[in-house]
Amino acid sequence: MGTLLEVKNLKFVTEDGIEILKGVNLDVKKGEIHVLLGPNGAGKSTLANVVAGASGYENPTEGEVVFDGIVLNGKPIYERARLGLTIAFQEPARFEGITVEEYLKLSARNNPDADIEACLKKVGLEPCDYLHRFVDDSLSGGERKRVELASIMCMKPKLAVLDEIDSGIDFVSIDEIGNLFKTMRDEGTTLLVITHRENIAKIADRASLICDGKIVETGDPSKIIEKFEKECLTCTVQNPELLKELKFNK
């Protein structure tokens, strides 16, 4: 498998001078599920925003984002979408006055083979119950995330960046979400799944561990999970609440 996404020595400093990404190097291969695992505050969502070109993140402080051979630095999110890169943000989108059916049809406009009802069923939503619903606060957070996953399946992008997509979503089991990700991969979409939950990394073909703005290690998911559990979950720098607990129990 060739490389689809390559992140080279990526640094990102906020306007306040806070260095969040400190030289990230990451590659995602075509046709894989790649999980980026790390504790809260490690820089995961910032990396997702820089890769996707979210507003304010189009230009990293240093380094490059290369997608399918094209340098993305400076390109806004809609240009990256045209190239086949899309993102599902941690907080799903809301739209006033647009139904689920209309939203999915918009997502599928460049994919003539898309079956919006089949995509809804794959994410566990019955079309007859949801096509007429509006993509707004009348849907729960979990329902909106499922609709967003269905929209990505309708788009069939080359790469989907899923930022904490499992958070707040009522999947019955890790097998259910794993099967969904594998279906997306098998239908032609490479996945970069960003999470702080080690059980999600079990789904991956490969995984990377991020800590304090840097990629610590990339490789077999089981080894990455082991390192995360041994070093990250017990790290008082990344888990200040743990430090409070340790002090309290002295």
Beta strands, then each sheet from edge to edge (+ up, - down):
strand 1: 3-13
strand 2: 19-29
strand 3: 33-37
strand 4: 62-67
strand 5: 70-71
strand 6: 85-88
strand 7: 159-163
strand 8: 190-195
strand 9: 206-211
strand 10: 214-219
sheet 1: 2+ 1- 4+ 5-
sheet 2: 6+ 7+ 8+ 3+ 9+ 10-
end
